[in-house]
Amino acid sequence: MISVAGIRPASIRSHYQLGTLFYRLLWGPHIHHGLWDADESPYVAQCRLTDTLADLARISTGERLVDIGCGMGGSSIRLAQLRGCSATGVTLSPVQRRWAAVSAGLKGVGERTEFIAADAEQVSFQPGSFDVLWSVECTEHLFDKPAFFRRAIEWLRPGGRVAITVWYEGEDTSRPGHRELCEEVCRRFVCPSLATRADYAGWLKDNGLTVVHDVDWTDRVARTWEICKRRVGRTGVRQLARLIDREQLDFIDGFDALLNAYRTGAMQYGAMVAQKAS
Ligand SMILES: C[S@@+](CC[C@H](N)C(=O)[O-])C[C@H]1O[C@@H](n2cnc3c(N)ncnc32)[C@H](O)[C@@H]1O
């Protein structure tokens, strides 16, 4: 696992409090990569990522989800609309909480969703409250990832599933520049650490789960950052970021670091689904 010093929960919260507007302008209501098969639009590719993870996790009508790091509610709302799930979304950002709640109401699933502004490393739920622990691109931001999984797996009923997508540290840690690239990504995207697929699989297995899917999507998602770069070049988003906050500029100028990390194998992107014993 690669860690960097100096990142605090307050800086992650502030990144999303201010950055949500930039994500929405640049990308859309889902704050995660697209998953491409061919030349689909970014929105179609984003929805495919959500739907493919939901298929891998066999999410079905009426299931109860906890969506850790729910952003603007993209996954919770889609799964409530299309699969009849109920969802409890947790985000560090009060701006996102409100945004998600308003969107869910406008999309007719306000009754089946709730959104909480809380730190996933502090929040607690009753044991066995959920069928699925869903988390798309949030665990990179957690400080004590093994402790989070230890606690959160308790919230699942027997037979429940964990469904996550993750920015991983690449597995071949001997590659030249590996550490430097991962550290740059951590600093620019406010992640205290990045861990390998093996680390994540180990934390899930240590808590009695069986990993049923562990897929590498790096090549299918990397286009996200090429599109974001083009969109930044064509619009005034960078100038707006410069006016608002230095950290937003670090993020916007970090797309090349992430692309390099994927191309060189310093990082991977993937999905993992694991099941709790019945
Ligand atoms: C990259 S965004 C992903 C958002 C959402 N999952 C989606 O796919 O649209 C990361 C999310 O993680 C949340 N997050 C980061 N650290 C968190 C923490 N400690 N507790 C709760 N949420 C956190 C952020 O507020 C943000 O909503």
The ligand as a Tripos MOL2 file, in Angstrom:
@<TRIPOS>MOLECULE
LIG
   27    29     1     0     0
SMALL
NO_CHARGES

@<TRIPOS>ATOM
      1 C1        -15.2130    9.8480   -6.5710 C.3       1 LIG1
      2 S1        -16.6020   10.2770   -5.6280 S.3       1 LIG1
      3 C2        -17.6970    8.9360   -6.0140 C.3       1 LIG1
      4 C3        -19.1340    9.3060   -5.8340 C.3       1 LIG1
      5 C4        -20.1600    8.2560   -6.1600 C.3       1 LIG1
      6 N1        -19.8320    6.9670   -5.6080 N.3       1 LIG1
      7 C5        -20.3930    8.1270   -7.6340 C.2       1 LIG1
      8 O1        -19.9850    7.1100   -8.1730 O.co2     1 LIG1
      9 O2        -20.9470    9.0550   -8.2390 O.co2     1 LIG1
     10 C6        -16.0650    9.9050   -3.9820 C.3       1 LIG1
     11 C7        -17.1360   10.0640   -2.9230 C.3       1 LIG1
     12 O3        -16.6270    9.5640   -1.6900 O.3       1 LIG1
     13 C8        -17.0560   10.4180   -0.6560 C.3       1 LIG1
     14 N2        -16.1690   10.2330    0.5040 N.ar      1 LIG1
     15 C9        -14.8300   10.3630    0.5730 C.ar      1 LIG1
     16 N3        -14.4080   10.0670    1.8130 N.ar      1 LIG1
     17 C10       -15.5000    9.7570    2.5360 C.ar      1 LIG1
     18 C11       -15.7210    9.3940    3.8880 C.ar      1 LIG1
     19 N4        -14.7150    9.2720    4.7620 N.pl3     1 LIG1
     20 N5        -16.9790    9.1840    4.2920 N.ar      1 LIG1
     21 C12       -18.0300    9.3130    3.4340 C.ar      1 LIG1
     22 N6        -17.8700    9.6460    2.1400 N.ar      1 LIG1
     23 C13       -16.6260    9.8730    1.7010 C.ar      1 LIG1
     24 C14       -17.0260   11.8020   -1.2570 C.3       1 LIG1
     25 O4        -17.8160   12.6940   -0.4960 O.3       1 LIG1
     26 C15       -17.5980   11.4850   -2.6520 C.3       1 LIG1
     27 O5        -18.9910   11.4840   -2.5570 O.3       1 LIG1
@<TRIPOS>BOND
     1     1     2 1
     2     2     3 1
     3     2    10 1
     4     3     4 1
     5     4     5 1
     6     5     6 1
     7     5     7 1
     8     7     8 2
     9     7     9 1
    10    10    11 1
    11    11    12 1
    12    11    26 1
    13    12    13 1
    14    13    14 1
    15    13    24 1
    16    14    15 ar
    17    14    23 ar
    18    15    16 ar
    19    16    17 ar
    20    17    18 ar
    21    17    23 ar
    22    18    19 1
    23    18    20 ar
    24    20    21 ar
    25    21    22 ar
    26    22    23 ar
    27    24    25 1
    28    24    26 1
    29    26    27 1
@<TRIPOS>SUBSTRUCTURE
     1 LIG1         1 GROUP 0 **** ****
